Amino acid sequence: MTDSVFQKFIATLTSLPGIGKKSAYRIGFHVLRMDESQFKIFLDNLTEFKEGLGFCKICGSITQEVICDVCTSEKRNAKLICVVEQPEDVFFIENTGEFQGKYHVLNGVISPIDGIGPENLRIQELVQRIAKEGVEELLLATNPTLEGDATASYINQLVGQENVKITRIAHGVTVGSTIEYADQYTLGKAIKSRVSL
């Protein structure tokens, strides 16, 4: 009986991204060792996290309100929209402090193998925003994968004739790495994304 309860919890933990069996066992034993007050705080924080956060009605990013701080900010450049795959991508880009525009989350990428087409993503909402908000530039920040590139290409073809400048984040060899360790796809992207000095 005890074993099945524990294994059920381990299976729940391993269903989370980035948590393998070893980490799940460590977390499981840690949760078991928590005293009641620690465990209550843990559960309260988890409940507050799940119930207190949602997705922005405009951009699709994570927010505590109906519309996120970035979308309501008058300091942000509303004519520049960064298009990303998932809400967490907004978090990573914001941490750079380099982007001062607004965002649009697609909630995935085009992937025919997985049965995901353009109609399954928030692409129509993007097209509507471009027309409604007078967007001048789209920065396509999809991942440098076949699916990410296909999605960027699709958006480029769809809105490229709308007097909207389309840009793409640069891809290539990681800073601090060497060419020797870059795979063929990454190295090819680096060559195509070369810049003048």
Backbone as JSON Lines, residues from 0, in Angstrom:
{"i":0,"aa":"M","n":[0.83,-1.21,0.0],"ca":[0.0,0.0,0.0],"c":[0.87,1.26,0.0]}
{"i":1,"aa":"T","n":[1.83,1.33,0.92],"ca":[2.71,2.5,1.01],"c":[3.46,2.7,-0.3]}
{"i":2,"aa":"D","n":[3.94,1.59,-0.85],"ca":[4.73,1.65,-2.09],"c":[3.9,2.23,-3.23]}
{"i":3,"aa":"S","n":[2.64,1.82,-3.34],"ca":[1.82,2.3,-4.45],"c":[1.51,3.8,-4.31]}
{"i":4,"aa":"V","n":[1.31,4.29,-3.08],"ca":[1.07,5.72,-2.85],"c":[2.31,6.51,-3.24]}
{"i":5,"aa":"F","n":[3.47,6.03,-2.82],"ca":[4.72,6.71,-3.12],"c":[4.98,6.71,-4.62]}
{"i":6,"aa":"Q","n":[4.8,5.56,-5.27],"ca":[5.04,5.45,-6.72],"c":[4.08,6.34,-7.52]}
{"i":7,"aa":"K","n":[2.85,6.48,-7.02],"ca":[1.88,7.35,-7.68],"c":[2.37,8.81,-7.63]}
{"i":8,"aa":"F","n":[2.92,9.22,-6.48],"ca":[3.44,10.58,-6.33],"c":[4.66,10.79,-7.22]}
{"i":9,"aa":"I","n":[5.54,9.77,-7.28],"ca":[6.74,9.85,-8.14],"c":[6.31,9.98,-9.6]}
{"i":10,"aa":"A","n":[5.31,9.22,-10.01],"ca":[4.8,9.3,-11.39],"c":[4.25,10.69,-11.68]}
{"i":11,"aa":"T","n":[3.6,11.31,-10.7],"ca":[3.08,12.67,-10.86],"c":[4.23,13.65,-11.05]}
{"i":12,"aa":"L","n":[5.28,13.51,-10.25],"ca":[6.44,14.41,-10.36],"c":[7.16,14.24,-11.69]}
{"i":13,"aa":"T","n":[7.35,13.0,-12.14],"ca":[8.07,12.77,-13.4],"c":[7.26,13.23,-14.61]}
{"i":14,"aa":"S","n":[5.97,13.5,-14.42],"ca":[5.17,14.03,-15.54],"c":[5.49,15.5,-15.79]}
{"i":15,"aa":"L","n":[6.18,16.14,-14.84],"ca":[6.59,17.53,-15.01],"c":[7.84,17.6,-15.87]}
{"i":16,"aa":"P","n":[7.97,18.63,-16.72],"ca":[9.15,18.73,-17.58],"c":[10.42,18.96,-16.78]}
{"i":17,"aa":"G","n":[11.49,18.25,-17.16],"ca":[12.8,18.44,-16.52],"c":[12.99,17.65,-15.24]}
{"i":18,"aa":"I","n":[11.98,16.89,-14.82],"ca":[12.13,16.09,-13.6],"c":[12.17,14.62,-13.98]}
{"i":19,"aa":"G","n":[13.37,14.04,-13.79],"ca":[13.55,12.61,-14.04],"c":[13.25,11.83,-12.78]}
{"i":20,"aa":"K","n":[13.46,10.52,-12.85],"ca":[13.13,9.65,-11.71],"c":[13.96,9.96,-10.47]}
{"i":21,"aa":"K","n":[15.26,10.22,-10.66],"ca":[16.13,10.51,-9.51],"c":[15.66,11.78,-8.8]}
{"i":22,"aa":"S","n":[15.41,12.83,-9.57],"ca":[14.95,14.09,-8.97],"c":[13.6,13.88,-8.29]}
{"i":23,"aa":"A","n":[12.73,13.1,-8.92],"ca":[11.4,12.85,-8.35],"c":[11.51,12.15,-7.0]}
{"i":24,"aa":"Y","n":[12.41,11.18,-6.9],"ca":[12.61,10.49,-5.62],"c":[13.12,11.46,-4.56]}
{"i":25,"aa":"R","n":[14.08,12.32,-4.94],"ca":[14.61,13.3,-3.98],"c":[13.52,14.26,-3.5]}
{"i":26,"aa":"I","n":[12.71,14.74,-4.45],"ca":[11.62,15.65,-4.09],"c":[10.6,14.91,-3.22]}
{"i":27,"aa":"G","n":[10.28,13.68,-3.58],"ca":[9.31,12.88,-2.82],"c":[9.74,12.71,-1.37]}
{"i":28,"aa":"F","n":[10.99,12.34,-1.17],"ca":[11.49,12.16,0.21],"c":[11.55,13.5,0.95]}
{"i":29,"aa":"H","n":[11.87,14.57,0.22],"ca":[11.9,15.9,0.85],"c":[10.51,16.29,1.33]}
{"i":30,"aa":"V","n":[9.5,16.06,0.5],"ca":[8.12,16.38,0.88],"c":[7.7,15.56,2.09]}
{"i":31,"aa":"L","n":[8.1,14.3,2.13],"ca":[7.78,13.45,3.29],"c":[8.4,13.98,4.58]}
{"i":32,"aa":"R","n":[9.6,14.56,4.47],"ca":[10.32,15.06,5.65],"c":[9.82,16.42,6.12]}
{"i":33,"aa":"M","n":[9.04,17.12,5.31],"ca":[8.53,18.44,5.7],"c":[7.66,18.32,6.93]}
{"i":34,"aa":"D","n":[7.82,19.3,7.86],"ca":[6.88,19.32,8.98],"c":[5.56,19.91,8.48]}
{"i":35,"aa":"E","n":[4.53,19.81,9.29],"ca":[3.18,20.2,8.86],"c":[3.09,21.66,8.43]}
{"i":36,"aa":"S","n":[3.78,22.56,9.15],"ca":[3.7,23.99,8.8],"c":[4.38,24.27,7.47]}
{"i":37,"aa":"Q","n":[5.53,23.64,7.22],"ca":[6.22,23.79,5.93],"c":[5.35,23.26,4.8]}
{"i":38,"aa":"F","n":[4.75,22.09,5.03],"ca":[3.93,21.46,4.01],"c":[2.69,22.32,3.69]}
{"i":39,"aa":"K","n":[2.1,22.92,4.74],"ca":[0.93,23.78,4.53],"c":[1.31,25.0,3.69]}
{"i":40,"aa":"I","n":[2.46,25.62,3.99],"ca":[2.94,26.77,3.22],"c":[3.17,26.35,1.76]}
{"i":41,"aa":"F","n":[3.78,25.18,1.57],"ca":[4.04,24.63,0.24],"c":[2.73,24.48,-0.54]}
{"i":42,"aa":"L","n":[1.73,23.86,0.09],"ca":[0.43,23.65,-0.57],"c":[-0.29,24.97,-0.84]}
{"i":43,"aa":"D","n":[-0.23,25.9,0.13],"ca":[-0.87,27.2,-0.05],"c":[-0.25,27.96,-1.22]}
{"i":44,"aa":"N","n":[1.09,27.92,-1.31],"ca":[1.78,28.6,-2.42],"c":[1.44,27.97,-3.76]}
{"i":45,"aa":"L","n":[1.34,26.66,-3.78],"ca":[1.0,25.93,-5.0],"c":[-0.43,26.28,-5.45]}
{"i":46,"aa":"T","n":[-1.34,26.31,-4.49],"ca":[-2.74,26.66,-4.78],"c":[-2.85,28.11,-5.27]}
{"i":47,"aa":"E","n":[-2.14,29.02,-4.58],"ca":[-2.17,30.43,-4.96],"c":[-1.59,30.62,-6.37]}
{"i":48,"aa":"F","n":[-0.52,29.9,-6.66],"ca":[0.12,29.95,-7.98],"c":[-0.87,29.53,-9.07]}
{"i":49,"aa":"K","n":[-1.54,28.4,-8.85],"ca":[-2.46,27.86,-9.86],"c":[-3.71,28.71,-10.02]}
{"i":50,"aa":"E","n":[-4.24,29.18,-8.89],"ca":[-5.49,29.95,-8.94],"c":[-5.28,31.43,-9.22]}
{"i":51,"aa":"G","n":[-4.1,31.96,-8.9],"ca":[-3.86,33.39,-9.01],"c":[-3.29,33.86,-10.32]}
{"i":52,"aa":"L","n":[-2.86,32.93,-11.16],"ca":[-2.27,33.31,-12.44],"c":[-3.14,32.83,-13.59]}
{"i":53,"aa":"G","n":[-3.11,33.61,-14.66],"ca":[-3.83,33.24,-15.88],"c":[-3.07,33.77,-17.06]}
{"i":54,"aa":"F","n":[-3.74,33.88,-18.18],"ca":[-3.1,34.33,-19.41],"c":[-3.73,35.62,-19.89]}
{"i":55,"aa":"C","n":[-2.88,36.55,-20.3],"ca":[-3.31,37.87,-20.76],"c":[-4.25,37.73,-21.96]}
{"i":56,"aa":"K","n":[-5.34,38.47,-21.93],"ca":[-6.34,38.41,-23.01],"c":[-5.8,38.97,-24.32]}
{"i":57,"aa":"I","n":[-4.76,39.81,-24.24],"ca":[-4.21,40.41,-25.46],"c":[-3.04,39.61,-26.0]}
{"i":58,"aa":"C","n":[-1.99,39.45,-25.19],"ca":[-0.76,38.83,-25.71],"c":[-0.63,37.34,-25.41]}
{"i":59,"aa":"G","n":[-1.33,36.85,-24.39],"ca":[-1.25,35.43,-24.05],"c":[-0.18,35.1,-23.04]}
{"i":60,"aa":"S","n":[0.49,36.11,-22.51],"ca":[1.53,35.89,-21.5],"c":[0.9,35.65,-20.13]}
{"i":61,"aa":"I","n":[1.72,35.25,-19.16],"ca":[1.23,34.99,-17.81],"c":[0.96,36.3,-17.09]}
{"i":62,"aa":"T","n":[-0.14,36.36,-16.36],"ca":[-0.5,37.57,-15.62],"c":[-1.4,37.24,-14.44]}
{"i":63,"aa":"Q","n":[-1.42,38.17,-13.47],"ca":[-2.36,38.06,-12.35],"c":[-3.65,38.81,-12.67]}
{"i":64,"aa":"E","n":[-3.61,39.65,-13.68],"ca":[-4.77,40.45,-14.07],"c":[-5.34,39.91,-15.39]}
{"i":65,"aa":"V","n":[-6.39,40.55,-15.87],"ca":[-6.98,40.14,-17.16],"c":[-6.01,40.51,-18.29]}
{"i":66,"aa":"I","n":[-5.38,41.69,-18.16],"ca":[-4.39,42.15,-19.14],"c":[-3.08,42.38,-18.41]}
{"i":67,"aa":"C","n":[-1.97,41.91,-18.97],"ca":[-0.67,41.96,-18.29],"c":[-0.08,43.37,-18.25]}
{"i":68,"aa":"D","n":[0.95,43.53,-17.41],"ca":[1.63,44.81,-17.24],"c":[2.27,45.32,-18.53]}
{"i":69,"aa":"V","n":[2.81,44.4,-19.33],"ca":[3.47,44.82,-20.58],"c":[2.44,45.4,-21.54]}
{"i":70,"aa":"C","n":[1.3,44.76,-21.68],"ca":[0.27,45.25,-22.6],"c":[-0.33,46.58,-22.16]}
{"i":71,"aa":"T","n":[-0.41,46.82,-20.85],"ca":[-0.99,48.07,-20.36],"c":[0.04,49.2,-20.26]}
{"i":72,"aa":"S","n":[1.32,48.87,-20.35],"ca":[2.37,49.88,-20.19],"c":[2.42,50.84,-21.37]}
{"i":73,"aa":"E","n":[2.44,52.14,-21.06],"ca":[2.56,53.16,-22.1],"c":[4.03,53.41,-22.44]}
{"i":74,"aa":"K","n":[4.93,52.86,-21.65],"ca":[6.36,53.03,-21.9],"c":[6.88,52.05,-22.96]}
{"i":75,"aa":"R","n":[6.1,51.0,-23.22],"ca":[6.51,49.99,-24.2],"c":[6.13,50.46,-25.59]}
{"i":76,"aa":"N","n":[6.94,50.04,-26.59],"ca":[6.68,50.38,-27.99],"c":[5.59,49.46,-28.54]}
{"i":77,"aa":"A","n":[4.37,49.99,-28.67],"ca":[3.23,49.2,-29.14],"c":[3.31,48.87,-30.63]}
{"i":78,"aa":"K","n":[4.22,49.54,-31.35],"ca":[4.37,49.29,-32.79],"c":[5.31,48.13,-33.08]}
{"i":79,"aa":"L","n":[5.94,47.6,-32.02],"ca":[6.9,46.49,-32.15],"c":[6.4,45.32,-31.31]}
{"i":80,"aa":"I","n":[6.15,44.19,-31.98],"ca":[5.67,43.0,-31.28],"c":[6.65,41.85,-31.48]}
{"i":81,"aa":"C","n":[7.02,41.24,-30.37],"ca":[7.88,40.05,-30.39],"c":[6.97,38.82,-30.32]}
{"i":82,"aa":"V","n":[7.05,37.97,-31.32],"ca":[6.21,36.77,-31.4],"c":[7.0,35.58,-30.85]}
{"i":83,"aa":"V","n":[6.44,34.93,-29.83],"ca":[7.11,33.8,-29.19],"c":[6.2,32.57,-29.2]}
{"i":84,"aa":"E","n":[6.82,31.42,-28.94],"ca":[6.06,30.17,-28.94],"c":[5.21,29.99,-27.69]}
{"i":85,"aa":"Q","n":[5.81,30.21,-26.53],"ca":[5.14,29.91,-25.26],"c":[5.24,31.08,-24.28]}
{"i":86,"aa":"P","n":[4.35,31.15,-23.28],"ca":[4.39,32.24,-22.29],"c":[5.74,32.35,-21.56]}
{"i":87,"aa":"E","n":[6.39,31.23,-21.31],"ca":[7.67,31.28,-20.6],"c":[8.76,31.98,-21.4]}
{"i":88,"aa":"D","n":[8.6,32.02,-22.74],"ca":[9.59,32.71,-23.58],"c":[9.59,34.22,-23.29]}
{"i":89,"aa":"V","n":[8.44,34.76,-22.93],"ca":[8.34,36.18,-22.57],"c":[9.23,36.45,-21.35]}
{"i":90,"aa":"F","n":[9.15,35.57,-20.38],"ca":[9.94,35.69,-19.15],"c":[11.44,35.74,-19.47]}
{"i":91,"aa":"F","n":[11.91,34.84,-20.33],"ca":[13.33,34.78,-20.65],"c":[13.78,36.02,-21.43]}
{"i":92,"aa":"I","n":[12.96,36.49,-22.36],"ca":[13.32,37.68,-23.13],"c":[13.3,38.92,-22.23]}
{"i":93,"aa":"E","n":[12.32,39.02,-21.35],"ca":[12.25,40.15,-20.42],"c":[13.48,40.21,-19.52]}
{"i":94,"aa":"N","n":[14.01,39.05,-19.15],"ca":[15.19,39.01,-18.27],"c":[16.43,39.59,-18.94]}
{"i":95,"aa":"T","n":[16.45,39.69,-20.26],"ca":[17.62,40.28,-20.94],"c":[17.62,41.8,-20.81]}
{"i":96,"aa":"G","n":[16.45,42.4,-20.62],"ca":[16.35,43.86,-20.54],"c":[16.58,44.55,-21.87]}
{"i":97,"aa":"E","n":[16.62,43.79,-22.96],"ca":[16.95,44.34,-24.28],"c":[15.74,44.67,-25.14]}
{"i":98,"aa":"F","n":[14.57,44.15,-24.78],"ca":[13.39,44.34,-25.63],"c":[12.4,45.27,-24.96]}
{"i":99,"aa":"Q","n":[11.97,46.3,-25.67],"ca":[11.05,47.3,-25.1],"c":[9.71,47.38,-25.83]}
{"i":100,"aa":"G","n":[9.43,46.38,-26.66],"ca":[8.15,46.35,-27.35],"c":[7.13,45.54,-26.56]}
{"i":101,"aa":"K","n":[6.16,44.99,-27.27],"ca":[5.13,44.16,-26.66],"c":[5.26,42.73,-27.2]}
{"i":102,"aa":"Y","n":[4.43,41.83,-26.73],"ca":[4.57,40.41,-27.06],"c":[3.3,39.83,-27.66]}
{"i":103,"aa":"H","n":[3.49,38.69,-28.31],"ca":[2.36,37.88,-28.76],"c":[2.77,36.42,-28.64]}
{"i":104,"aa":"V","n":[2.03,35.66,-27.83],"ca":[2.33,34.24,-27.6],"c":[1.47,33.39,-28.53]}
{"i":105,"aa":"L","n":[2.13,32.5,-29.29],"ca":[1.42,31.64,-30.23],"c":[0.8,30.41,-29.58]}
{"i":106,"aa":"N","n":[1.33,29.99,-28.45],"ca":[0.94,28.75,-27.77],"c":[1.31,27.52,-28.59]}
{"i":107,"aa":"G","n":[2.51,27.53,-29.16],"ca":[3.0,26.37,-29.9],"c":[3.6,26.77,-31.23]}
{"i":108,"aa":"V","n":[3.87,25.75,-32.03],"ca":[4.42,25.94,-33.38],"c":[3.71,25.0,-34.35]}
{"i":109,"aa":"I","n":[3.8,25.33,-35.61],"ca":[3.21,24.47,-36.64],"c":[3.99,23.16,-36.68]}
{"i":110,"aa":"S","n":[3.29,22.05,-36.52],"ca":[3.92,20.74,-36.51],"c":[2.94,19.71,-37.08]}
{"i":111,"aa":"P","n":[2.97,19.51,-38.41],"ca":[2.04,18.56,-39.03],"c":[2.12,17.15,-38.43]}
{"i":112,"aa":"I","n":[3.31,16.72,-38.02],"ca":[3.46,15.38,-37.42],"c":[2.62,15.25,-36.16]}
{"i":113,"aa":"D","n":[2.52,16.35,-35.39],"ca":[1.74,16.34,-34.16],"c":[0.3,16.81,-34.38]}
{"i":114,"aa":"G","n":[-0.06,17.04,-35.65],"ca":[-1.42,17.48,-35.96],"c":[-1.69,18.93,-35.6]}
{"i":115,"aa":"I","n":[-0.63,19.75,-35.52],"ca":[-0.8,21.16,-35.18],"c":[-0.6,22.01,-36.43]}
{"i":116,"aa":"G","n":[-1.66,22.66,-36.85],"ca":[-1.6,23.56,-38.0],"c":[-1.74,25.0,-37.55]}
{"i":117,"aa":"P","n":[-1.67,25.95,-38.47],"ca":[-1.79,27.37,-38.13],"c":[-3.1,27.7,-37.4]}
{"i":118,"aa":"E","n":[-4.15,26.96,-37.72],"ca":[-5.45,27.21,-37.1],"c":[-5.48,26.85,-35.62]}
{"i":119,"aa":"N","n":[-4.5,26.05,-35.17],"ca":[-4.42,25.66,-33.76],"c":[-3.62,26.64,-32.91]}
{"i":120,"aa":"L","n":[-3.01,27.62,-33.57],"ca":[-2.18,28.61,-32.87],"c":[-2.88,29.96,-32.83]}
{"i":121,"aa":"R","n":[-2.31,30.9,-32.11],"ca":[-2.9,32.23,-31.99],"c":[-2.4,33.16,-33.11]}
{"i":122,"aa":"I","n":[-2.45,32.65,-34.34],"ca":[-1.96,33.43,-35.49],"c":[-3.02,34.42,-35.96]}
{"i":123,"aa":"Q","n":[-4.28,34.02,-35.98],"ca":[-5.34,34.96,-36.4],"c":[-5.44,36.15,-35.44]}
{"i":124,"aa":"E","n":[-5.24,35.88,-34.15],"ca":[-5.23,36.97,-33.17],"c":[-4.08,37.94,-33.45]}
{"i":125,"aa":"L","n":[-2.94,37.4,-33.91],"ca":[-1.79,38.24,-34.27],"c":[-2.13,39.13,-35.46]}
{"i":126,"aa":"V","n":[-2.74,38.55,-36.48],"ca":[-3.13,39.3,-37.67],"c":[-4.09,40.43,-37.29]}
{"i":127,"aa":"Q","n":[-5.03,40.14,-36.42],"ca":[-5.98,41.16,-35.96],"c":[-5.27,42.28,-35.19]}
{"i":128,"aa":"R","n":[-4.3,41.91,-34.36],"ca":[-3.55,42.93,-33.6],"c":[-2.75,43.84,-34.53]}
{"i":129,"aa":"I","n":[-2.17,43.26,-35.57],"ca":[-1.37,44.05,-36.52],"c":[-2.24,45.15,-37.13]}
{"i":130,"aa":"A","n":[-3.44,44.77,-37.55],"ca":[-4.36,45.74,-38.18],"c":[-4.88,46.75,-37.15]}
{"i":131,"aa":"K","n":[-5.28,46.26,-35.99],"ca":[-5.9,47.1,-34.97],"c":[-4.91,48.07,-34.32]}
{"i":132,"aa":"E","n":[-3.68,47.6,-34.05],"ca":[-2.71,48.39,-33.29],"c":[-1.7,49.12,-34.18]}
{"i":133,"aa":"G","n":[-1.81,48.95,-35.49],"ca":[-0.88,49.63,-36.39],"c":[0.57,49.19,-36.19]}
{"i":134,"aa":"V","n":[0.76,47.91,-36.04],"ca":[2.1,47.36,-35.79],"c":[3.01,47.62,-37.0]}
{"i":135,"aa":"E","n":[4.25,48.04,-36.72],"ca":[5.22,48.35,-37.77],"c":[6.29,47.28,-37.92]}
{"i":136,"aa":"E","n":[6.56,46.54,-36.83],"ca":[7.59,45.49,-36.9],"c":[7.2,44.3,-36.05]}
{"i":137,"aa":"L","n":[7.41,43.11,-36.63],"ca":[7.26,41.85,-35.9],"c":[8.64,41.25,-35.74]}
{"i":138,"aa":"L","n":[9.04,40.98,-34.5],"ca":[10.28,40.26,-34.23],"c":[9.88,38.81,-33.97]}
{"i":139,"aa":"L","n":[10.2,37.92,-34.9],"ca":[9.84,36.51,-34.76],"c":[10.9,35.82,-33.92]}
{"i":140,"aa":"A","n":[10.5,35.41,-32.71],"ca":[11.44,34.79,-31.77],"c":[11.05,33.35,-31.48]}
{"i":141,"aa":"T","n":[10.66,32.63,-32.55],"ca":[10.4,31.2,-32.39],"c":[11.74,30.49,-32.28]}
{"i":142,"aa":"N","n":[11.72,29.31,-31.72],"ca":[12.96,28.55,-31.51],"c":[13.6,28.14,-32.84]}
{"i":143,"aa":"P","n":[14.93,27.99,-32.86],"ca":[15.62,27.6,-34.09],"c":[15.52,26.09,-34.36]}
{"i":144,"aa":"T","n":[14.29,25.63,-34.49],"ca":[14.01,24.23,-34.82],"c":[13.3,24.22,-36.17]}
{"i":145,"aa":"L","n":[13.13,23.04,-36.76],"ca":[12.41,22.96,-38.02],"c":[11.0,23.52,-37.88]}
{"i":146,"aa":"E","n":[10.33,23.18,-36.75],"ca":[8.97,23.65,-36.52],"c":[8.94,25.16,-36.27]}
{"i":147,"aa":"G","n":[9.9,25.64,-35.48],"ca":[9.99,27.08,-35.21],"c":[10.26,27.88,-36.47]}
{"i":148,"aa":"D","n":[11.16,27.37,-37.31],"ca":[11.46,28.03,-38.58],"c":[10.26,28.0,-39.52]}
{"i":149,"aa":"A","n":[9.55,26.88,-39.56],"ca":[8.36,26.77,-40.42],"c":[7.28,27.74,-39.97]}
{"i":150,"aa":"T","n":[7.13,27.89,-38.67],"ca":[6.13,28.82,-38.13],"c":[6.49,30.26,-38.47]}
{"i":151,"aa":"A","n":[7.77,30.6,-38.3],"ca":[8.25,31.95,-38.64],"c":[8.05,32.23,-40.12]}
{"i":152,"aa":"S","n":[8.35,31.25,-40.95],"ca":[8.19,31.39,-42.4],"c":[6.72,31.59,-42.76]}
{"i":153,"aa":"Y","n":[5.84,30.85,-42.13],"ca":[4.4,30.96,-42.39],"c":[3.91,32.37,-42.03]}
{"i":154,"aa":"I","n":[4.31,32.86,-40.86],"ca":[3.89,34.21,-40.43],"c":[4.45,35.26,-41.38]}
{"i":155,"aa":"N","n":[5.7,35.08,-41.79],"ca":[6.33,36.01,-42.73],"c":[5.52,36.09,-44.04]}
{"i":156,"aa":"Q","n":[5.14,34.94,-44.58],"ca":[4.36,34.9,-45.82],"c":[2.96,35.49,-45.61]}
{"i":157,"aa":"L","n":[2.39,35.26,-44.44],"ca":[1.03,35.71,-44.16],"c":[0.93,37.23,-44.01]}
{"i":158,"aa":"V","n":[1.9,37.82,-43.31],"ca":[1.8,39.26,-43.01],"c":[2.89,40.1,-43.66]}
{"i":159,"aa":"G","n":[3.78,39.48,-44.42],"ca":[4.9,40.19,-45.02],"c":[4.51,41.27,-46.01]}
{"i":160,"aa":"Q","n":[3.32,41.19,-46.56],"ca":[2.87,42.18,-47.54],"c":[2.05,43.3,-46.9]}
{"i":161,"aa":"E","n":[1.95,43.31,-45.6],"ca":[1.1,44.26,-44.89],"c":[1.83,45.54,-44.47]}
{"i":162,"aa":"N","n":[2.93,45.87,-45.13],"ca":[3.75,47.03,-44.73],"c":[4.27,46.88,-43.31]}
{"i":163,"aa":"V","n":[4.53,45.65,-42.92],"ca":[5.08,45.35,-41.6],"c":[6.47,44.8,-41.81]}
{"i":164,"aa":"K","n":[7.44,45.38,-41.12],"ca":[8.81,44.88,-41.18],"c":[8.87,43.59,-40.38]}
{"i":165,"aa":"I","n":[9.42,42.54,-41.0],"ca":[9.54,41.25,-40.32],"c":[11.01,41.01,-40.02]}
{"i":166,"aa":"T","n":[11.33,40.8,-38.73],"ca":[12.71,40.48,-38.34],"c":[12.69,39.16,-37.59]}
{"i":167,"aa":"R","n":[13.84,38.56,-37.46],"ca":[13.97,37.25,-36.79],"c":[15.14,37.34,-35.84]}
{"i":168,"aa":"I","n":[15.01,36.73,-34.66],"ca":[16.16,36.73,-33.76],"c":[17.3,35.96,-34.41]}
{"i":169,"aa":"A","n":[18.53,36.4,-34.14],"ca":[19.69,35.74,-34.73],"c":[19.88,34.36,-34.08]}
{"i":170,"aa":"H","n":[20.33,33.42,-34.87],"ca":[20.62,32.07,-34.38],"c":[22.04,31.71,-34.76]}
{"i":171,"aa":"G","n":[22.63,30.87,-33.98],"ca":[23.96,30.42,-34.36],"c":[24.75,29.86,-33.21]}
{"i":172,"aa":"V","n":[26.06,29.97,-33.32],"ca":[26.98,29.4,-32.34],"c":[26.82,30.13,-31.02]}
{"i":173,"aa":"T","n":[26.7,29.38,-29.94],"ca":[26.53,29.96,-28.61],"c":[27.77,30.74,-28.19]}
{"i":174,"aa":"V","n":[27.54,31.88,-27.54],"ca":[28.65,32.68,-27.04],"c":[29.43,31.86,-26.03]}
{"i":175,"aa":"G","n":[30.75,31.84,-26.18],"ca":[31.61,31.06,-25.28],"c":[31.85,29.64,-25.77]}
{"i":176,"aa":"S","n":[31.16,29.26,-26.86],"ca":[31.34,27.92,-27.41],"c":[32.33,27.98,-28.57]}
{"i":177,"aa":"T","n":[32.59,26.85,-29.18],"ca":[33.48,26.8,-30.34],"c":[32.76,26.15,-31.51]}
{"i":178,"aa":"I","n":[33.22,26.47,-32.72],"ca":[32.63,25.92,-33.94],"c":[32.69,24.4,-33.94]}
{"i":179,"aa":"E","n":[33.76,23.87,-33.37],"ca":[33.98,22.42,-33.33],"c":[32.79,21.68,-32.72]}
{"i":180,"aa":"Y","n":[32.13,22.29,-31.72],"ca":[31.06,21.61,-31.01],"c":[29.66,21.98,-31.5]}
{"i":181,"aa":"A","n":[29.57,22.85,-32.49],"ca":[28.27,23.23,-33.03],"c":[27.8,22.17,-34.03]}
{"i":182,"aa":"D","n":[26.52,21.81,-33.96],"ca":[26.01,20.84,-34.93],"c":[25.83,21.54,-36.28]}
{"i":183,"aa":"Q","n":[25.64,20.76,-37.32],"ca":[25.58,21.26,-38.7],"c":[24.45,22.28,-38.87]}
{"i":184,"aa":"Y","n":[23.29,22.02,-38.28],"ca":[22.13,22.91,-38.41],"c":[22.43,24.27,-37.77]}
{"i":185,"aa":"T","n":[22.97,24.24,-36.55],"ca":[23.3,25.47,-35.82],"c":[24.36,26.28,-36.56]}
{"i":186,"aa":"L","n":[25.38,25.61,-37.03],"ca":[26.46,26.29,-37.74],"c":[25.93,26.9,-39.05]}
{"i":187,"aa":"G","n":[25.07,26.18,-39.74],"ca":[24.46,26.71,-40.96],"c":[23.64,27.95,-40.68]}
{"i":188,"aa":"K","n":[22.89,27.94,-39.56],"ca":[22.1,29.1,-39.16],"c":[23.01,30.28,-38.85]}
{"i":189,"aa":"A","n":[24.14,30.01,-38.2],"ca":[25.08,31.08,-37.85],"c":[25.63,31.75,-39.11]}
{"i":190,"aa":"I","n":[25.92,30.95,-40.13],"ca":[26.44,31.5,-41.38],"c":[25.37,32.34,-42.07]}
{"i":191,"aa":"K","n":[24.13,31.85,-42.11],"ca":[23.04,32.59,-42.74],"c":[22.71,33.87,-41.97]}
{"i":192,"aa":"S","n":[22.92,33.86,-40.65],"ca":[22.58,35.02,-39.8],"c":[23.76,35.96,-39.61]}
{"i":193,"aa":"R","n":[24.79,35.83,-40.43],"ca":[26.0,36.66,-40.25],"c":[25.66,38.14,-40.37]}
{"i":194,"aa":"V","n":[26.45,38.97,-39.67],"ca":[26.24,40.41,-39.68],"c":[27.51,41.13,-40.08]}
{"i":195,"aa":"S","n":[27.37,42.35,-40.59],"ca":[28.54,43.15,-40.97],"c":[29.19,43.72,-39.71]}
{"i":196,"aa":"L","n":[30.52,43.85,-39.76],"ca":[31.26,44.42,-38.63],"c":[31.72,45.83,-38.96]}
